[in-house]
Amino acid sequence: MPDSPASAFSAVEQLLLGDAPDNAGHEERNYRLPLQLRTNLDALASALGSRPRPQRSLLIHALVAAHAPANGDQARELITTQRIDALRAAMRESAAD
């Protein structure tokens, strides 16, 4: 999640003003988002201030495009970090019991 509406706006702006048009095929998918994440995304979309409010899907697309790993090494590092964080969280929960 971006830390401010300005960061969210920057991600949307980068997506919309990108150098190369995104003419590749798209596949629509519907995912259920946790309520808190959906609430945070909607608050960011509303804070962008334009009417009508930007769709949540545009904001998600922009954030993924801005923060997705650029290559395999970055993807591997991201996955490894997520696994380590999950293991640490599980250990903390186990110790708390």
N, C-alpha and C positions, 0 to 999 in steps of 0.2 A: 504494500500500500504506500502511495506517496505520502510524504509528511505534511503536505499542504496543498491547497487548491492550485497554487501557482505551479507546483511540480506536476500535478495532474494535467493542467492546461498545457504545460510544456510538452508532455508526452503526446497529447492529442494533436498539438500543433506540429510536432515532428512527424507524426503519422500522416497528417493531411498535406503537409508541405514536402513530403519525401521527394528525393531526387528522381527515383524511378517509379512510374505508376505501377500499382499492384494489379496486373491484369491476369494473374493466375486464377485458376478455378478455386472456388471456395466451397467448403462443406459446412453447412449449418449444423450445430449441435446444441442441444439444450442440456444444461447442467443445473443441478440444484445447488445453490450457494447457501452456506450457513447464514442464518439471519443477521448476525453481527457484521459479516463481510458485506452482505447485500446492503445493509443500512449504511455502512461506511462508504461504499461506492456511490450510493444514491446521494449522500450528503456531499461528497466531492463533486458529483455531477451538478447538483443544485448550486454549489458554491461557484461554479464556473460562470454563472450569471446570465447565460444567454437564454432567450426564449424562442422556441421551446427548449426545454432542458435537454442536453445531450443524452442520447440513449446510453444505458448502462453498458450495452454490448460494445459501443464505440469506445468507451473509456477502458473496458477490459482489453479490447484489441490494441489500443494505443499503449497500455501498460505492458502487455506481453511483448509487443514489438520493441518497446524501449528497453526492456530488461531481460529479454531472452538471451541465452548464451550464444555467443557469436561463432563458436567452433566446438569441436568435440572435447577438447581439453577443459574448456569452461563448463561444458555440460557435465562432465565427469566430476569436476570440482564441486559443482552445485549439488549433484546427487550425493556425493560423499559427505558434504556438509549436512545435508538433510538427514542422512542416515545417522550420523554422529549425534545430531541434535535429538533425534527420536530415541536413540539409545540412552542418552543422558536423561531425557524426560522420563523414560521408563524406569531408570535406576532411581531417580528422585521419588517417583510415585511408590516404588517398591520399598524404599527406605522409610517413607512416611507412614506406611501401613504398619 
